[in-house]
C-alpha cells in the first residue's frame, strides 16, 4: 500500500474568497439585527372590517374560525386583501376582502369566510422586530 505524503494531500485554499460558506458578515448585519416573533389571540367576528393590533409588523397571519371550521392564511406576495381560504373542503387561493397586513396590525376584511358576525376567530401572526444596531 502506497503512502500519501502531506504534499500530495488536497488542502483547501485559504482566504476569504476560497471559503465556500455564506458570508457571515451579511448574516450578522442583516438577520441578527432582527428577531422573529409570533403572537396569538382570539377575536369575535363582526362582519365589518376588524383591525387586530400586533406588537410588530406582521408578515404572515393565519386565522381559524372555531365556529365553522374554516381557516385563512395571508402570506407575503398575496396582493391587497386577498388570502388563501379553506372552508368546507373548498379552497379559494385568492379570496377577496379577506386579510390585509399593515404596520403594527392586520385587518380582517368583510369576506364572510374570514369574518362573520359572532364567530369565534383564533389567529396567529408572525413577523420580525428590529434589535437595533447598524
C-alpha positions as CSV (number, residue, x, y, z in Angstrom):
1,X,0.0,0.0,0.0
2,X,1.4,3.3,-1.1
3,X,1.6,6.1,1.5
4,X,0.4,9.6,0.6
5,X,2.7,12.3,1.7
6,X,1.3,15.5,3.1
7,X,2.4,17.4,0.0
8,X,0.1,15.2,-2.1
9,X,-3.0,15.7,0.0
10,X,-5.6,18.0,-1.3
11,X,-5.6,21.0,1.0
12,X,-8.4,23.6,0.5
13,X,-7.2,27.1,-0.4
14,X,-7.2,29.7,2.4
15,X,-8.5,33.2,2.4
16,X,-11.9,34.8,2.3
17,X,-12.6,34.1,-1.4
18,X,-11.8,30.4,-1.0
19,X,-14.3,29.7,1.8
20,X,-17.4,28.0,0.3
21,X,-19.6,29.1,3.2
22,X,-22.0,32.1,3.5
23,X,-20.6,35.5,4.2
24,X,-21.3,35.7,8.0
25,X,-20.9,39.4,8.0
26,X,-24.0,39.7,5.8
27,X,-25.8,37.3,8.2
28,X,-24.8,39.3,11.3
29,X,-25.5,42.7,9.8
30,X,-28.9,41.5,8.4
31,X,-30.7,38.7,10.2
32,X,-29.0,39.2,13.5
33,X,-30.4,42.7,13.8
34,X,-34.0,41.3,13.7
35,X,-35.8,38.7,15.7
36,X,-38.7,36.6,14.6
37,X,-41.8,37.0,16.7
38,X,-45.2,35.3,16.9
39,X,-48.3,36.4,18.8
40,X,-51.7,34.7,19.0
41,X,-55.2,35.8,20.1
42,X,-58.9,35.5,19.8
43,X,-61.4,37.9,18.3
44,X,-65.2,37.8,17.8
45,X,-66.1,38.3,14.2
46,X,-68.1,41.5,13.3
47,X,-68.8,41.0,9.6
48,X,-67.3,44.5,9.2
49,X,-63.6,45.3,8.8
50,X,-61.8,44.5,12.0
51,X,-58.3,45.8,13.0
52,X,-56.2,43.5,15.1
53,X,-53.2,45.2,16.7
54,X,-49.8,43.3,16.9
55,X,-46.6,44.4,18.7
56,X,-44.7,44.2,15.3
57,X,-45.4,44.4,11.6
58,X,-47.0,41.0,10.7
59,X,-45.5,39.2,7.7
60,X,-47.8,36.1,7.9
61,X,-51.3,35.7,9.5
62,X,-53.3,32.6,10.0
63,X,-56.9,32.6,11.3
64,X,-59.0,29.6,12.3
65,X,-62.8,30.1,12.7
66,X,-63.8,27.9,15.5
67,X,-67.5,28.3,14.7
68,X,-67.5,27.0,11.2
69,X,-64.0,25.3,10.9
70,X,-62.7,27.5,8.1
71,X,-59.2,28.9,8.1
72,X,-57.3,31.6,6.2
73,X,-53.6,32.3,5.6
74,X,-52.2,35.6,4.4
75,X,-48.6,35.4,3.2
76,X,-46.2,37.8,1.6
77,X,-46.8,38.1,-2.1
78,X,-50.5,37.9,-2.0
79,X,-51.9,41.1,-3.4
80,X,-54.1,43.5,-1.4
81,X,-56.6,42.0,0.9
82,X,-56.5,38.5,-0.6
83,X,-55.8,35.4,1.4
84,X,-55.9,31.6,0.9
85,X,-59.2,30.5,2.5
86,X,-60.4,26.9,3.1
87,X,-64.0,26.3,4.1
88,X,-66.0,23.1,4.0
89,X,-63.3,21.4,1.9
90,X,-63.2,24.1,-0.8
91,X,-60.1,26.1,-1.2
92,X,-60.0,29.7,-2.6
93,X,-56.4,30.7,-3.3
94,X,-57.1,34.4,-3.6
95,X,-60.3,35.2,-1.6
96,X,-61.0,38.9,-1.8
97,X,-61.6,41.2,1.2
98,X,-60.0,38.7,3.5
99,X,-56.9,39.8,5.4
100,X,-54.7,42.9,5.0
101,X,-51.2,43.2,6.5
102,X,-50.3,46.6,7.9
103,X,-47.9,48.4,10.2
104,X,-48.4,47.1,13.7
105,X,-51.7,45.4,12.8
106,X,-53.6,43.3,10.4
107,X,-57.2,43.7,9.3
108,X,-59.8,41.0,8.9
109,X,-61.9,42.1,6.0
110,X,-65.6,41.7,5.1
111,X,-65.2,38.3,3.5
112,X,-67.8,36.0,5.1
113,X,-65.4,33.1,5.1
114,X,-63.0,35.0,7.3
115,X,-65.0,37.4,9.4
116,X,-68.6,36.5,10.2
117,X,-70.6,38.3,12.9
118,X,-70.4,36.5,16.3
119,X,-68.0,33.8,15.1
120,X,-65.0,32.9,17.3
121,X,-61.8,33.5,15.4
122,X,-58.4,32.4,16.7
123,X,-55.4,34.0,15.0
124,X,-51.6,33.8,15.0
125,X,-49.4,36.4,13.4
126,X,-45.7,36.1,12.6
127,X,-43.3,38.9,11.9
128,X,-39.9,40.5,12.7
129,X,-38.8,43.2,15.1
130,X,-35.6,45.2,14.9
131,X,-33.0,44.5,17.6
132,X,-31.2,47.8,16.9
133,X,-27.6,48.3,15.8
134,X,-26.2,49.4,12.5
